[in-house]
Amino acid sequence: MYTIQKVSSKEAQALINAVIAEAERINESIAVAIVGPEGEPIAFLRMDEASPAASVIAQNKAYTSARDRKSTRKMGEFMLDNDRPPAFWGDKGITGFGGGLPIVQNNKVIGGIGISGLSEDEDERIAAIAIQAVYKY
């Protein structure tokens, strides 16, 4: 039997907790999404003051980083360098906004995290903090 390694629900909750702790530390409100390696949702939270648009963007960032096995920042750079906008993929969930990172364990992508609500750099920084807090790499 083939078993896919993926972010557990317990790990997803820990990732969300780390994101919320950092957002509260800097007095900001964001949305965060966690998906498995296939891009399917595991967990999501939008803080009370976060923009409703941040919800969809965070989910798309998590989805893209898991499905394409790269940060959404790198995906965006690839899109620009190769004149291939998101519609090129035929998948409306693909995005090139920074703030989504793949979650890698034992050299395999086990999921993705997407943060939205701040600048792309800040979203990505918070995603990296959460991954480091939970997976210690």
N, C-alpha and C positions, 0 to 999 in steps of 0.2 A: 504494500500500500504506500502511495506517495503522499507525504504530508508537507504542506506548505508552511514554512516558518513565517510567522507574522507577529506584529505587535499584539500583545495580550491586552485584554480589557484592563487589567491591573496596571500594566505599563502605560496604557493610554490615559488612564486617570492620573497617574503620576506625572506624565508629560503636561497635561492640562493644569495640574496643580503648580508645576514649576513655571509655566507660562503666566498664570494668574498672579503668582507671587512676584514675578519680575514686573509685570504691568502695574500692579499696585505699588511696588517700590518706586517706580518712576511716575506714579500718579496719572496713568493713561488707561484707556479702555480699548480692548481689542476683541477680535473673534479668533478662535483657534479650532482647527479641525485635524483629526488624526484618522488615517486610513491604513488599510492593509496593503500588501504589495501589488494587488490587482487594482487598487484605487477605491475599493469599497469602504464606506464609512465605518469607523469603529466608535469614535467619540467626537463630540462637538460642543462648544460653548461660546456664546456671545455675551460679553459683559454688558451690564445694564446700559451704559452710556455709549456703547460702540454703535457705529453706523449699521443699519440693516444691510447696506451694500457690502460691508465687510464680511458678512456671513457667507455670501456666495463666493466672494473672492478667496476667502480662507479655504473653503472647501475645494475650489478649483486649484489652488496652489498645492494643497496636500495631494490631490488626485494626480496632478501633472508630475510632481516630484517622484511619486511612487511608480506611476506607469512608465515614465521616460527615464527613470533611474538617474536623474540629475537634478540639480537645484533649478528652481524656476528662473533664477537669474541667468544661469547658463542656457536654459531653454530660450529665454528672451533674446540673448545675444546670438544664438544660433538662428533664430527667426529673422533677426535684422540682417545678419551677415549673409544669409542665403535667400533673402527675399521670399520667405515662407511664413506668411501670417498664420495665426491660429486656425483659420478656416482650411488651410492646406491639409491638415490632418483629418478633416471630416469629423471632428470630435469637439463639440462645443464646450467641453470641460477643460480643454488645454489652454494654458495661460503662460505668458512670459513675464509677468510681474514678479519681481524678487520678493522673497518671503516664504518660499516653500523649499523644504529640504527632504531628501530621502533619508530614511532611517536605516542604517546599515549595521548588520551584525554578522560576524564570521564571513565577511566579504560578500554578503547577500543582502539585497534590499528587502527588508521585512515590513516596510511601510513608508508613510510619508507624513510630514507635519506641515501645515499651512497656517500662517499668521497674517492677519490683515487688520488695518485700522491706523497704522502709523506710516512712516516712510518705508520704502522697500528695504533700505539698509537696516532700519530699526526692527522691522518685522523679521528679517533674516537673523539678526543678532539674537533676538529673543528665542527664535526657533532653535538656534544653535545652543543657547544656554539650557533650554529644556532637554535637548538630546543629551548633552554632557551630564546634566544632573541625574538622568535616569539610567543611561548606559555607561557612564564613566569613561568615555573615549573622546 
